[in-house]
Amino acid sequence: MKVAEHGYRGFGNCTESAKLLLEAGAAVEARDQEGRSSLHWAALGGDLEVVELLLRAGASRAAVDLRGRTPEAVLDPDGPRPGDEHPPFYRADQAALRKLLAPAGDDLPEVRPGG
């Protein structure tokens, strides 16, 4: 089971789904066909809770997709703009996401699912 394929592909509030998948042993570092990890998808979706969950589960901030982008690099530098086709839940706090995803943001203790 891969979180990248099952836990965050639908864009929506996936915190509980991601928790369940991780607890069931889903591979947090699995990649999709574009090389994106679950952390890339959570960043794209602007879901701070899932970003924190994945980081605590051991997701790598340094993961790069096939375009050479880290999860931090996929963030929109300007955040959502009027007319953009973002899902209605898109509530990204860009500054908070950048702080968590920056390489120096290692202030979260690693917590494995179920423990």
ZABA-140071 format. One record per atom (N, C-alpha, C, CB): y, x, z; residue in one letter. Coordinates in pm, whole numbers, padded with zeros to 5 digits, always signed. Glycine has a CB too. Layout:
YXZA
...
***
This chain:
-00117+00083+00000M
+00000+00000+00000M
+00124+00088+00000M
+00000-00095+00120M
+00221+00053-00081K
+00341+00134-00092K
+00463+00049-00059K
+00354+00195-00233K
+00546+00096+00034V
+00667+00024+00069V
+00759+00017-00053V
+00740+00090+00188V
+00765+00124-00133A
+00853+00126-00249A
+00820+00014-00347A
+00845+00260-00319A
+00693-00021-00358E
+00655-00125-00452E
+00656-00264-00390E
+00520-00095-00509E
+00629-00273-00261H
+00613-00404-00200H
+00720-00439-00098H
+00481-00412-00136H
+00784-00343-00040G
+00869-00372+00074G
+01014-00396+00042G
+00861-00264+00169G
+01060-00354-00074Y
+01203-00368-00095Y
+01240-00404-00238Y
+01271-00243-00057Y
+01147-00440-00319R
+01175-00466-00459R
+01251-00596-00483R
+01048-00467-00535R
+01241-00691-00392G
+01298-00822-00418G
+01444-00837-00383G
+01222-00922-00345G
+01508-00740-00323F
+01644-00752-00273F
+01659-00882-00195F
+01746-00747-00388F
+01668-00870-00070G
+01682-00981+00021G
+01671-00922+00160G
+01576-01093-00003G
+01669-01007+00261N
+01655-00954+00395N
+01510-00915+00416N
+01701-01057+00502N
+01481-00789+00404C
+01342-00740+00406C
+01308-00665+00533C
+01318-00651+00288C
+01388-00674+00635T
+01361-00598+00757T
+01223-00630+00813T
+01468-00626+00861T
+01193-00757+00830E
+01064-00795+00888E
+00949-00757+00795E
+01060-00944+00917E
+00968-00776+00664S
+00863-00739+00569S
+00838-00589+00574S
+00901-00781+00426S
+00944-00511+00578A
+00929-00365+00582A
+00859-00324+00711A
+01067-00296+00572A
+00894-00386+00824K
+00827-00355+00951K
+00677-00382+00942K
+00887-00438+01066K
+00642-00498+00888L
+00501-00533+00877L
+00427-00437+00786L
+00487-00675+00824L
+00487-00400+00675L
+00422-00307+00583L
+00402-00170+00647L
+00503-00293+00455L
+00504-00123+00718L
+00492+00006+00784L
+00385+00003+00893L
+00626+00048+00843L
+00382-00105+00969E
+00281-00118+01074E
+00140-00124+01015E
+00308-00243+01158E
+00130-00175+00892A
-00001-00183+00826A
-00040-00053+00757A
-00002-00297+00725A
+00048+00047+00766G
+00015+00177+00710G
+00071+00206+00573G
-00129+00191+00704G
+00170+00129+00530A
+00230+00154+00399A
+00291+00295+00395A
+00339+00047+00368A
+00285+00356+00279A
+00337+00492+00261A
+00489+00487+00244A
+00270+00561+00138A
+00560+00535+00344V
+00707+00528+00343V
+00767+00613+00232V
+00762+00572+00477V
+00698+00717+00189E
+00750+00805+00084E
+00695+00774-00055E
+00719+00948+00118E
+00626+00661-00071A
+00576+00623-00203A
+00695+00604-00298A
+00490+00493-00195A
+00670+00624-00426R
+00777+00612-00527R
+00742+00508-00632R
+00802+00748-00595R
+00845+00450-00693D
+00823+00359-00805D
+00824+00440-00935D
+00931+00247-00807D
+00819+00374-01048Q
+00810+00443-01177Q
+00935+00525-01209Q
+00786+00343-01286Q
+01045+00501-01143E
+01168+00578-01163E
+01184+00687-01057E
+01290+00484-01160E
+01084+00702-00972G
+01089+00803-00868G
+01168+00763-00746G
+01145+00928-00923G
+01208+00636-00738R
+01286+00589-00623R
+01194+00556-00507R
+01370+00466-00660R
+01237+00597-00389S
+01163+00566-00266S
+01217+00435-00208S
+01175+00682-00162S
+01152+00388-00104S
+01201+00269-00034S
+01342+00292+00020S
+01105+00230+00081S
+01369+00415+00060L
+01503+00446+00111L
+01607+00433+00001L
+01506+00588+00171L
+01574+00473-00122H
+01665+00451-00235H
+01695+00301-00250H
+01604+00507-00366H
+01588+00219-00247W
+01606+00075-00265W
+01685+00012-00152W
+01471+00007-00277W
+01660+00054-00030A
+01736+00000+00083A
+01884+00036+00071A
+01679+00051+00216A
+01912+00158+00028A
+02050+00201+00007A
+02115+00119-00104A
+02057+00352-00026A
+02043+00102-00215L
+02095+00021-00325L
+02126-00121-00282L
+01996+00019-00441L
+02040-00175-00195G
+02059-00311-00146G
+02162-00322-00037G
+01931-00365-00098G
+02208-00208+00013G
+02309-00210+00119G
+02256-00263+00251G
+02425-00293+00076G
+02128-00244+00275D
+02067-00298+00395D
+02056-00191+00503D
+01929-00357+00364D
+02155-00187+00589L
+02164-00086+00695L
+02044-00091+00789L
+02293-00106+00774L
+01997-00211+00822E
+01882-00224+00913E
+01757-00160+00853E
+01855-00372+00944E
+01733-00184+00726V
+01613-00129+00662V
+01628+00021+00645V
+01587-00197+00526V
+01748+00069+00613V
+01771+00213+00604V
+01736+00278+00738V
+01919+00244+00566V
+01786+00223+00848E
+01755+00278+00980E
+01605+00274+01009E
+01832+00201+01089E
+01541+00162+00978L
+01397+00148+00999L
+01319+00253+00922L
+01351+00008+00958L
+01351+00272+00796L
+01281+00369+00713L
+01303+00512+00761L
+01325+00357+00567L
+01426+00543+00803L
+01453+00677+00855L
+01372+00703+00983L
+01604+00695+00882L
+01366+00603+01068R
+01288+00618+01192R
+01139+00633+01163R
+01310+00499+01284R
+01095+00578+01051A
+00954+00587+01012A
+00924+00716+00936A
+00915+00468+00926A
+01026+00799+00917G
+01003+00929+00854G
+01047+00942+00710G
+00863+00960+00861G
+01119+00843+00655A
+01167+00853+00517A
+01262+00973+00504A
+01239+00722+00474A
+01255+01038+00391S
+01335+01158+00368S
+01469+01126+00303S
+01259+01255+00282S
+01575+01175+00367R
+01709+01165+00307R
+01721+01251+00182R
+01816+01205+00409R
+01636+01351+00171A
+01643+01447+00060A
+01559+01405-00060A
+01598+01583+00107A
+01492+01289-00053A
+01410+01243-00165A
+01498+01225-00289A
+01337+01109-00129A
+01451+01275-00403V
+01527+01258-00527V
+01446+01175-00626V
+01564+01395-00589V
+01515+01089-00700D
+01448+01010-00803D
+01443+01091-00933D
+01521+00875-00824D
+01395+01031-01040L
+01380+01104-01166L
+01514+01145-01226L
+01303+01019-01265L
+01623+01086-01181R
+01757+01125-01226R
+01819+01229-01134R
+01848+01003-01233R
+01743+01272-01034G
+01792+01373-00941G
+01883+01320-00832G
+01863+01477-01016G
+01880+01188-00807R
+01969+01127-00708R
+01897+01105-00576R
+02024+00995-00760R
+01964+01140-00468T
+01915+01112-00334T
+01950+00966-00299T
+01975+01212-00228T
+01896+00913-00190P
+01937+00778-00149P
+02089+00767-00126P
+01863+00738-00021P
+02149+00870-00073E
+02295+00867-00055E
+02367+00860-00189E
+02343+00989+00024E
+02315+00931-00289A
+02381+00937-00420A
+02376+00806-00497A
+02319+01046-00503A
+02283+00716-00461V
+02276+00589-00534V
+02375+00487-00481V
+02136+00533-00527V
+02439+00516-00369L
+02539+00423-00315L
+02656+00413-00411L
+02588+00469-00176L
+02710+00293-00424D
+02828+00272-00506D
+02947+00331-00431D
+02849+00120-00538D
+03019+00426-00491P
+03129+00489-00418P
+03239+00392-00376P
+03190+00597-00503P
+03249+00279-00444D
+03354+00182-00411D
+03302+00058-00341D
+03426+00142-00536D
+03172+00050-00319G
+03114-00070-00259G
+03115-00184-00360G
+03192-00110-00133G
+03077-00304-00318P
+03073-00417-00410P
+03213-00455-00457P
+03004-00537-00344P
+03222-00494-00583R
+03350-00536-00641R
+03338-00679-00689R
+03391-00442-00757R
+03448-00754-00690P
+03443-00891-00741P
+03387-00891-00884P
+03584-00957-00739P
+03295-00983-00909G
+03235-00993-01042G
+03106-00915-01057G
+03333-00947-01144G
+03078-00823-00964D
+02951-00750-00969D
+02837-00847-00941D
+02950-00632-00867D
+02724-00821-01001E
+02608-00907-00980E
+02522-00852-00867E
+02525-00920-01109E
+02577-00851-00748H
+02501-00809-00631H
+02440-00933-00567H
+02590-00732-00530H
+02327-00919-00503P
+02269-01034-00432P
+02367-01085-00328P
+02135-00996-00365P
+02356-01214-00294P
+02453-01272-00199P
+02452-01205-00063P
+02425-01418-00182P
+02339-01144-00022F
+02336-01081+00110F
+02402-00946+00111F
+02194-01068+00157F
+02445-00895-00007Y
+02497-00759-00017Y
+02612-00743+00080Y
+02543-00727-00162Y
+02588-00672+00186R
+02685-00661+00295R
+02706-00517+00336R
+02640-00743+00415R
+02686-00430+00243A
+02683-00288+00274A
+02811-00241+00343A
+02663-00208+00148A
+02791-00174+00452D
+02898-00098+00514D
+02880+00043+00460D
+02892-00104+00676D
+02952+00074+00353Q
+02933+00200+00283Q
+02949+00321+00374Q
+03029+00210+00168Q
+03048+00316+00462A
+03070+00431+00552A
+02951+00451+00645A
+03199+00410+00634A
+02898+00342+00699A
+02783+00352+00790A
+02659+00401+00714A
+02754+00217+00857A
+02638+00349+00593L
+02525+00393+00512L
+02536+00542+00480L
+02515+00312+00382L
+02655+00585+00439R
+02673+00727+00406R
+02647+00817+00527R
+02814+00752+00353R
+02692+00772+00643K
+02671+00851+00764K
+02521+00866+00793K
+02743+00786+00885K
+02447+00757+00779L
+02303+00762+00803L
+02228+00845+00699L
+02245+00622+00807L
+02274+00836+00574L
+02201+00900+00465L
+02244+01044+00438L
+02219+00820+00341L
+02355+01085+00496A
+02401+01223+00477A
+02299+01319+00538A
+02542+01245+00540A
+02280+01435+00475P
+02181+01531+00526P
+02199+01566+00673P
+02187+01657+00444P
+02321+01564+00724A
+02345+01599+00864A
+02323+01481+00957A
+02488+01652+00881A
+02283+01366+00903G
+02266+01246+00984G
+02133+01239+01054G
+02283+01126+00900G
+02088+01349+01112D
+01956+01355+01175D
+01959+01313+01322D
+01900+01493+01163D
+02044+01217+01355D
+02057+01177+01494D
+01962+01063+01532D
+02198+01136+01522D
+01881+01015+01439L
+01787+00908+01470L
+01653+00969+01511L
+01769+00814+01350L
+01601+00928+01623P
+01468+00979+01661P
+01363+00920+01569P
+01435+00945+01809P
+01261+00998+01538E
+01153+00948+01452E
+01066+00855+01535E
+01068+01065+01392E
+01048+00735+01486V
+00963+00638+01552V
+00862+00590+01450V
+01047+00518+01611V
+00736+00611+01481R
+00629+00567+01392R
+00602+00418+01416R
+00501+00650+01415R
+00566+00346+01310P
+00536+00203+01324P
+00432+00179+01433P
+00488+00146+01192P
+00456+00076+01511G
+00364+00040+01617G
+00374+00128+01740G
+00226+00044+01566G
+00476+00217+01743G
+00481+00305+01860G
+00613+00350+01899G
+00403+00419+01838G
***
